[in-house]
């Protein structure tokens, strides 16, 4: 399978909420499992979004990071 789904993690900082790209995954289920393992109980992470890369504006120089659930 191709890693087509992006995991975007929400940070709640003093300066305001920000969203950061973490990696690409083969499915949103895999992205969710990665979030649960690495971010769920850590401050200041407050949730995530999983989106298909076709629906996200990506810069021309964007570098894909492919991760597995337990990387």
Biopython code that builds the backbone (N, CA, C, O; Angstrom):
import numpy as np
from Bio.PDB.StructureBuilder import StructureBuilder

atoms = [
    (1, "UNK", "N", (0.833, -1.187, 0.000)),
    (1, "UNK", "CA", (0.000, 0.000, 0.000)),
    (1, "UNK", "C", (0.874, 1.245, 0.000)),
    (1, "UNK", "O", (2.026, 1.219, 0.433)),
    (2, "UNK", "N", (0.307, 2.318, -0.489)),
    (2, "UNK", "CA", (0.997, 3.593, -0.538)),
    (2, "UNK", "C", (0.600, 4.425, 0.672)),
    (2, "UNK", "O", (-0.565, 4.448, 1.068)),
    (3, "UNK", "N", (1.578, 5.107, 1.253)),
    (3, "UNK", "CA", (1.316, 5.959, 2.409)),
    (3, "UNK", "C", (0.709, 7.274, 1.925)),
    (3, "UNK", "O", (1.433, 8.209, 1.582)),
    (4, "UNK", "N", (-0.612, 7.339, 1.900)),
    (4, "UNK", "CA", (-1.303, 8.498, 1.341)),
    (4, "UNK", "C", (-2.012, 9.349, 2.385)),
    (4, "UNK", "O", (-2.580, 10.385, 2.038)),
    (5, "UNK", "N", (-1.998, 8.949, 3.638)),
    (5, "UNK", "CA", (-2.735, 9.661, 4.672)),
    (5, "UNK", "C", (-1.774, 10.398, 5.592)),
    (5, "UNK", "O", (-0.807, 9.812, 6.081)),
    (6, "UNK", "N", (-2.032, 11.674, 5.830)),
    (6, "UNK", "CA", (-1.170, 12.507, 6.657)),
    (6, "UNK", "C", (-1.712, 12.572, 8.074)),
    (6, "UNK", "O", (-2.918, 12.702, 8.284)),
    (7, "UNK", "N", (-0.807, 12.480, 9.048)),
    (7, "UNK", "CA", (-1.160, 12.689, 10.448)),
    (7, "UNK", "C", (-0.738, 14.101, 10.811)),
    (7, "UNK", "O", (0.443, 14.440, 10.739)),
    (8, "UNK", "N", (-1.707, 14.928, 11.203)),
    (8, "UNK", "CA", (-1.458, 16.297, 11.625)),
    (8, "UNK", "C", (-1.837, 16.394, 13.091)),
    (8, "UNK", "O", (-2.990, 16.151, 13.447)),
    (9, "UNK", "N", (-0.882, 16.745, 13.951)),
    (9, "UNK", "CA", (-1.109, 16.806, 15.389)),
    (9, "UNK", "C", (-1.302, 18.251, 15.800)),
    (9, "UNK", "O", (-0.561, 19.134, 15.368)),
    (10, "UNK", "N", (-2.315, 18.493, 16.649)),
    (10, "UNK", "CA", (-2.624, 19.825, 17.152)),
    (10, "UNK", "C", (-1.835, 20.090, 18.428)),
    (10, "UNK", "O", (-1.826, 19.282, 19.357)),
    (11, "UNK", "N", (-1.177, 21.237, 18.449)),
    (11, "UNK", "CA", (-0.465, 21.683, 19.643)),
    (11, "UNK", "C", (-1.202, 22.876, 20.203)),
    (11, "UNK", "O", (-1.601, 23.766, 19.451)),
    (12, "UNK", "N", (-1.389, 22.913, 21.494)),
    (12, "UNK", "CA", (-2.020, 24.064, 22.132)),
    (12, "UNK", "C", (-0.936, 24.799, 22.902)),
    (12, "UNK", "O", (-0.585, 24.431, 24.023)),
    (13, "UNK", "N", (-0.414, 25.845, 22.276)),
    (13, "UNK", "CA", (0.685, 26.597, 22.858)),
    (13, "UNK", "C", (0.195, 27.931, 23.397)),
    (13, "UNK", "O", (-0.922, 28.352, 23.099)),
    (14, "UNK", "N", (1.018, 28.591, 24.181)),
    (14, "UNK", "CA", (0.666, 29.904, 24.716)),
    (14, "UNK", "C", (0.362, 30.876, 23.583)),
    (14, "UNK", "O", (-0.518, 31.728, 23.711)),
    (15, "UNK", "N", (1.084, 30.752, 22.480)),
    (15, "UNK", "CA", (0.899, 31.659, 21.340)),
    (15, "UNK", "C", (-0.325, 31.300, 20.498)),
    (15, "UNK", "O", (-0.661, 32.033, 19.568)),
    (16, "UNK", "N", (-0.983, 30.213, 20.796)),
    (16, "UNK", "CA", (-2.155, 29.787, 20.047)),
    (16, "UNK", "C", (-2.003, 28.368, 19.539)),
    (16, "UNK", "O", (-0.936, 27.763, 19.643)),
    (17, "UNK", "N", (-3.076, 27.855, 18.995)),
    (17, "UNK", "CA", (-3.064, 26.480, 18.497)),
    (17, "UNK", "C", (-2.287, 26.406, 17.184)),
    (17, "UNK", "O", (-2.381, 27.301, 16.345)),
    (18, "UNK", "N", (-1.540, 25.354, 17.022)),
    (18, "UNK", "CA", (-0.798, 25.102, 15.796)),
    (18, "UNK", "C", (-1.002, 23.647, 15.401)),
    (18, "UNK", "O", (-1.311, 22.798, 16.238)),
    (19, "UNK", "N", (-0.824, 23.374, 14.117)),
    (19, "UNK", "CA", (-0.960, 22.016, 13.605)),
    (19, "UNK", "C", (0.359, 21.642, 12.942)),
    (19, "UNK", "O", (0.898, 22.411, 12.147)),
    (20, "UNK", "N", (0.881, 20.458, 13.268)),
    (20, "UNK", "CA", (2.171, 20.030, 12.749)),
    (20, "UNK", "C", (2.047, 18.702, 12.019)),
    (20, "UNK", "O", (1.376, 17.779, 12.481)),
    (21, "UNK", "N", (2.706, 18.623, 10.873)),
    (21, "UNK", "CA", (2.788, 17.380, 10.107)),
    (21, "UNK", "C", (3.716, 16.423, 10.832)),
    (21, "UNK", "O", (4.818, 16.798, 11.231)),
    (22, "UNK", "N", (3.269, 15.182, 11.003)),
    (22, "UNK", "CA", (4.081, 14.162, 11.655)),
    (22, "UNK", "C", (4.641, 13.184, 10.632)),
    (22, "UNK", "O", (5.852, 12.965, 10.579)),
    (23, "UNK", "N", (3.773, 12.595, 9.823)),
    (23, "UNK", "CA", (4.226, 11.606, 8.842)),
    (23, "UNK", "C", (3.051, 11.174, 7.972)),
    (23, "UNK", "O", (1.909, 11.571, 8.200)),
    (24, "UNK", "N", (3.356, 10.355, 6.973)),
    (24, "UNK", "CA", (2.340, 9.717, 6.145)),
    (24, "UNK", "C", (2.159, 8.274, 6.593)),
    (24, "UNK", "O", (3.108, 7.624, 7.030)),
    (25, "UNK", "N", (0.931, 7.782, 6.479)),
    (25, "UNK", "CA", (0.603, 6.416, 6.867)),
    (25, "UNK", "C", (-0.232, 5.767, 5.774)),
    (25, "UNK", "O", (-0.785, 6.449, 4.911)),
    (26, "UNK", "N", (-0.316, 4.454, 5.818)),
    (26, "UNK", "CA", (-1.097, 3.718, 4.825)),
    (26, "UNK", "C", (-2.593, 3.858, 5.044)),
    (26, "UNK", "O", (-3.373, 3.666, 4.111)),
    (27, "UNK", "N", (-3.010, 4.190, 6.265)),
    (27, "UNK", "CA", (-4.433, 4.355, 6.560)),
    (27, "UNK", "C", (-4.589, 5.282, 7.760)),
    (27, "UNK", "O", (-3.633, 5.528, 8.496)),
    (28, "UNK", "N", (-5.785, 5.786, 7.945)),
    (28, "UNK", "CA", (-6.050, 6.607, 9.128)),
    (28, "UNK", "C", (-6.030, 5.750, 10.388)),
    (28, "UNK", "O", (-5.710, 6.253, 11.466)),
    (29, "UNK", "N", (-6.360, 4.483, 10.276)),
    (29, "UNK", "CA", (-6.259, 3.584, 11.440)),
    (29, "UNK", "C", (-4.811, 3.505, 11.928)),
    (29, "UNK", "O", (-4.552, 3.531, 13.131)),
    (30, "UNK", "N", (-3.879, 3.409, 10.994)),
    (30, "UNK", "CA", (-2.459, 3.379, 11.361)),
    (30, "UNK", "C", (-2.029, 4.700, 11.970)),
    (30, "UNK", "O", (-1.282, 4.715, 12.949)),
    (31, "UNK", "N", (-2.485, 5.806, 11.409)),
    (31, "UNK", "CA", (-2.157, 7.130, 11.940)),
    (31, "UNK", "C", (-2.721, 7.283, 13.354)),
    (31, "UNK", "O", (-2.054, 7.822, 14.237)),
    (32, "UNK", "N", (-3.940, 6.811, 13.563)),
    (32, "UNK", "CA", (-4.568, 6.886, 14.884)),
    (32, "UNK", "C", (-3.767, 6.072, 15.904)),
    (32, "UNK", "O", (-3.516, 6.542, 17.014)),
    (33, "UNK", "N", (-3.371, 4.871, 15.536)),
    (33, "UNK", "CA", (-2.586, 4.033, 16.440)),
    (33, "UNK", "C", (-1.252, 4.705, 16.775)),
    (33, "UNK", "O", (-0.799, 4.640, 17.918)),
    (34, "UNK", "N", (-0.624, 5.346, 15.792)),
    (34, "UNK", "CA", (0.638, 6.054, 16.036)),
    (34, "UNK", "C", (0.415, 7.221, 16.997)),
    (34, "UNK", "O", (1.213, 7.436, 17.910)),
    (35, "UNK", "N", (-0.665, 7.971, 16.794)),
    (35, "UNK", "CA", (-0.981, 9.074, 17.700)),
    (35, "UNK", "C", (-1.191, 8.553, 19.121)),
    (35, "UNK", "O", (-0.657, 9.121, 20.074)),
    (36, "UNK", "N", (-1.953, 7.493, 19.268)),
    (36, "UNK", "CA", (-2.220, 6.921, 20.596)),
    (36, "UNK", "C", (-0.922, 6.508, 21.282)),
    (36, "UNK", "O", (-0.765, 6.714, 22.486)),
    (37, "UNK", "N", (0.002, 5.932, 20.534)),
    (37, "UNK", "CA", (1.261, 5.442, 21.088)),
    (37, "UNK", "C", (2.227, 6.583, 21.455)),
    (37, "UNK", "O", (2.927, 6.500, 22.464)),
    (38, "UNK", "N", (2.263, 7.630, 20.648)),
    (38, "UNK", "CA", (3.315, 8.630, 20.793)),
    (38, "UNK", "C", (2.869, 9.997, 21.325)),
    (38, "UNK", "O", (3.705, 10.761, 21.807)),
    (39, "UNK", "N", (1.584, 10.321, 21.252)),
    (39, "UNK", "CA", (1.175, 11.674, 21.582)),
    (39, "UNK", "C", (0.019, 11.804, 22.559)),
    (39, "UNK", "O", (-0.094, 12.837, 23.219)),
    (40, "UNK", "N", (-0.819, 10.835, 22.680)),
    (40, "UNK", "CA", (-2.088, 10.978, 23.386)),
    (40, "UNK", "C", (-1.959, 11.567, 24.784)),
    (40, "UNK", "O", (-2.736, 12.454, 25.138)),
    (41, "UNK", "N", (-1.024, 11.115, 25.576)),
    (41, "UNK", "CA", (-0.949, 11.542, 26.977)),
    (41, "UNK", "C", (0.204, 12.510, 27.233)),
    (41, "UNK", "O", (0.646, 12.665, 28.371)),
    (42, "UNK", "N", (0.683, 13.149, 26.192)),
    (42, "UNK", "CA", (1.783, 14.093, 26.345)),
    (42, "UNK", "C", (1.274, 15.510, 26.149)),
    (42, "UNK", "O", (0.496, 15.777, 25.233)),
    (43, "UNK", "N", (1.708, 16.404, 26.997)),
    (43, "UNK", "CA", (1.384, 17.820, 26.847)),
    (43, "UNK", "C", (2.315, 18.402, 25.809)),
    (43, "UNK", "O", (3.442, 17.913, 25.720)),
    (44, "UNK", "N", (1.978, 19.350, 25.052)),
    (44, "UNK", "CA", (0.706, 20.058, 24.949)),
    (44, "UNK", "C", (-0.136, 19.566, 23.774)),
    (44, "UNK", "O", (-0.873, 20.357, 23.187)),
    (45, "UNK", "N", (-0.050, 18.277, 23.410)),
    (45, "UNK", "CA", (-0.787, 17.753, 22.272)),
    (45, "UNK", "C", (-2.262, 17.603, 22.610)),
    (45, "UNK", "O", (-2.616, 17.033, 23.642)),
    (46, "UNK", "N", (-3.109, 18.111, 21.748)),
    (46, "UNK", "CA", (-4.542, 18.120, 22.032)),
    (46, "UNK", "C", (-5.380, 17.564, 20.892)),
    (46, "UNK", "O", (-6.439, 18.111, 20.586)),
    (47, "UNK", "N", (-4.938, 16.515, 20.273)),
    (47, "UNK", "CA", (-5.727, 15.913, 19.217)),
    (47, "UNK", "C", (-4.978, 15.863, 17.903)),
    (47, "UNK", "O", (-3.821, 16.272, 17.807)),
    (48, "UNK", "N", (-5.655, 15.358, 16.901)),
    (48, "UNK", "CA", (-5.023, 15.169, 15.601)),
    (48, "UNK", "C", (-6.074, 15.139, 14.509)),
    (48, "UNK", "O", (-7.271, 15.028, 14.771)),
    (49, "UNK", "N", (-5.596, 15.240, 13.277)),
    (49, "UNK", "CA", (-6.439, 15.024, 12.104)),
    (49, "UNK", "C", (-5.689, 14.080, 11.180)),
    (49, "UNK", "O", (-4.464, 14.139, 11.078)),
    (50, "UNK", "N", (-6.420, 13.225, 10.520)),
    (50, "UNK", "CA", (-5.860, 12.356, 9.501)),
    (50, "UNK", "C", (-6.563, 12.708, 8.199)),
    (50, "UNK", "O", (-7.784, 12.598, 8.094)),
    (51, "UNK", "N", (-5.789, 13.129, 7.215)),
    (51, "UNK", "CA", (-6.356, 13.559, 5.940)),
    (51, "UNK", "C", (-5.639, 12.875, 4.789)),
    (51, "UNK", "O", (-4.445, 12.588, 4.870)),
    (52, "UNK", "N", (-6.381, 12.616, 3.712)),
    (52, "UNK", "CA", (-5.747, 12.103, 2.499)),
    (52, "UNK", "C", (-4.920, 13.225, 1.896)),
    (52, "UNK", "O", (-5.369, 14.370, 1.855)),
    (53, "UNK", "N", (-3.716, 12.913, 1.428)),
    (53, "UNK", "CA", (-2.820, 13.957, 0.944)),
    (53, "UNK", "C", (-3.365, 14.712, -0.258)),
    (53, "UNK", "O", (-2.910, 15.822, -0.534)),
    (54, "UNK", "N", (-4.317, 14.151, -0.977)),
    (54, "UNK", "CA", (-4.919, 14.856, -2.110)),
    (54, "UNK", "C", (-5.759, 16.050, -1.655)),
    (54, "UNK", "O", (-6.065, 16.930, -2.459)),
    (55, "UNK", "N", (-6.132, 16.087, -0.380)),
    (55, "UNK", "CA", (-6.992, 17.149, 0.134)),
    (55, "UNK", "C", (-6.242, 18.169, 0.993)),
    (55, "UNK", "O", (-6.857, 18.984, 1.682)),
    (56, "UNK", "N", (-4.908, 18.116, 0.946)),
    (56, "UNK", "CA", (-4.087, 19.037, 1.721)),
    (56, "UNK", "C", (-3.173, 19.771, 0.754)),
    (56, "UNK", "O", (-2.556, 19.155, -0.115)),
    (57, "UNK", "N", (-3.088, 21.088, 0.906)),
    (57, "UNK", "CA", (-2.153, 21.852, 0.083)),
    (57, "UNK", "C", (-0.745, 21.609, 0.604)),
    (57, "UNK", "O", (-0.428, 21.964, 1.739)),
    (58, "UNK", "N", (0.096, 21.008, -0.221)),
    (58, "UNK", "CA", (1.468, 20.709, 0.168)),
    (58, "UNK", "C", (2.426, 21.583, -0.625)),
    (58, "UNK", "O", (2.237, 21.762, -1.828)),
    (59, "UNK", "N", (3.449, 22.132, 0.018)),
    (59, "UNK", "CA", (4.421, 22.953, -0.712)),
    (59, "UNK", "C", (5.191, 22.121, -1.733)),
    (59, "UNK", "O", (5.285, 20.901, -1.605)),
    (60, "UNK", "N", (5.737, 22.784, -2.739)),
    (60, "UNK", "CA", (6.485, 22.086, -3.790)),
    (60, "UNK", "C", (7.702, 21.344, -3.254)),
    (60, "UNK", "O", (8.065, 20.296, -3.788)),
    (61, "UNK", "N", (8.331, 21.862, -2.222)),
    (61, "UNK", "CA", (9.530, 21.248, -1.666)),
    (61, "UNK", "C", (9.234, 20.313, -0.491)),
    (61, "UNK", "O", (10.134, 19.969, 0.275)),
    (62, "UNK", "N", (7.980, 19.908, -0.353)),
    (62, "UNK", "CA", (7.548, 19.056, 0.754)),
    (62, "UNK", "C", (8.221, 17.697, 0.691)),
    (62, "UNK", "O", (8.310, 17.092, -0.378)),
    (63, "UNK", "N", (8.701, 17.210, 1.846)),
    (63, "UNK", "CA", (9.367, 15.917, 1.956)),
    (63, "UNK", "C", (8.479, 14.925, 2.698)),
    (63, "UNK", "O", (8.097, 15.169, 3.843)),
    (64, "UNK", "N", (8.154, 13.824, 2.062)),
    (64, "UNK", "CA", (7.324, 12.787, 2.661)),
    (64, "UNK", "C", (8.105, 12.053, 3.745)),
    (64, "UNK", "O", (9.261, 11.679, 3.549)),
    (65, "UNK", "N", (7.458, 11.851, 4.889)),
    (65, "UNK", "CA", (7.992, 11.021, 5.969)),
    (65, "UNK", "C", (7.033, 9.866, 6.128)),
    (65, "UNK", "O", (5.886, 10.075, 6.522)),
    (66, "UNK", "N", (7.469, 8.648, 5.831)),
    (66, "UNK", "CA", (6.600, 7.475, 5.957)),
    (66, "UNK", "C", (6.934, 6.776, 7.266)),
    (66, "UNK", "O", (8.098, 6.497, 7.556)),
    (67, "UNK", "N", (5.902, 6.496, 8.051)),
    (67, "UNK", "CA", (6.088, 5.819, 9.330)),
    (67, "UNK", "C", (5.157, 4.614, 9.420)),
    (67, "UNK", "O", (4.095, 4.562, 8.801)),
    (68, "UNK", "N", (5.595, 3.673, 10.200)),
    (68, "UNK", "CA", (4.775, 2.542, 10.574)),
    (68, "UNK", "C", (4.238, 2.840, 11.962)),
    (68, "UNK", "O", (4.697, 3.786, 12.603)),
    (69, "UNK", "N", (3.292, 2.072, 12.438)),
    (69, "UNK", "CA", (2.646, 2.333, 13.723)),
    (69, "UNK", "C", (3.656, 2.415, 14.854)),
    (69, "UNK", "O", (3.535, 3.290, 15.710)),
    (70, "UNK", "N", (4.641, 1.542, 14.887)),
    (70, "UNK", "CA", (5.541, 1.471, 16.043)),
    (70, "UNK", "C", (6.942, 1.973, 15.765)),
    (70, "UNK", "O", (7.887, 1.549, 16.430)),
    (71, "UNK", "N", (7.102, 2.873, 14.794)),
    (71, "UNK", "CA", (8.406, 3.504, 14.538)),
    (71, "UNK", "C", (8.757, 4.447, 15.658)),
    (71, "UNK", "O", (9.816, 5.075, 15.628)),
]
sb = StructureBuilder()
sb.init_structure("model")
sb.init_model(0)
sb.init_chain("A")
sb.init_seg("    ")
for serial, (resi, resn, name, xyz) in enumerate(atoms, 1):
    if name == "N":
        sb.init_residue(resn, " ", resi, " ")
    sb.init_atom(name, np.array(xyz, "f"), 0.0, 1.0, " ", f" {name:<3s}", serial, name[0])
structure = sb.get_structure()
